[in-house]
Amino acid sequence: MAKKILPLEEGDYYLSEEGYKVFTEQYLLKRGYCCESGCRHCPYGFDKKTGLHR
């Protein structure tokens, strides 16, 4: 199954000091699933260290 590509809107991300896009909780909730990459604002509670969701 192909993953749906969502257009980015205001509030979906910000730029880190290093210039990387950091997705916000708003965007991650719109996306609708956890990618298990340890996103900084993960609303799904994934812990990259343990590999588990809270």
N, C-alpha and C positions, 0 to 999 in steps of 0.2 A: 504494500500500500504506500503510495506516495504521500509525503508530508505536505500539508498545505502551507504555502508561503503567504505570510501576512504582511501587508504594507506597514511600514513604520510610521507612527503618528507621534505628535508631541507628547512627551511624558513616558515614552516607551523605553528610552535609554538616555544615558548621559555619557560624556567622555571622561575617562579617568585622567589622572595627571600624566600618564604615559601616552595618552591619546587613543586608548582602546574604547570601543563601545561597551558599556556596561548596561545590560538589560535590567529594567526595573520590574518590581513585582507586578505592576500593571500589565506589562507586556507578557510576562511569563504566564500569568493567569489567562490572558487572551489566547495564548498559544495552546493551552489546554492539556499539557502533559509535562512530566519531568524528564529532562534529558540525562539526568544523573551525571552531570559534569561538575557539580559543586558550585553552581551559580551563586554569586554573592547575595542576591535577593530572592532565593528560591522560596516560593510560597508553599512548596510541597514537602518541605522538611527533610530534604535529602542531606545526609552527612557523608561527604566524600571519604573521610577517614575510616568510617565503619562500613560504608557501602549500604547503609540502611536509611529508611525514611523514619522520621520521628513519629 
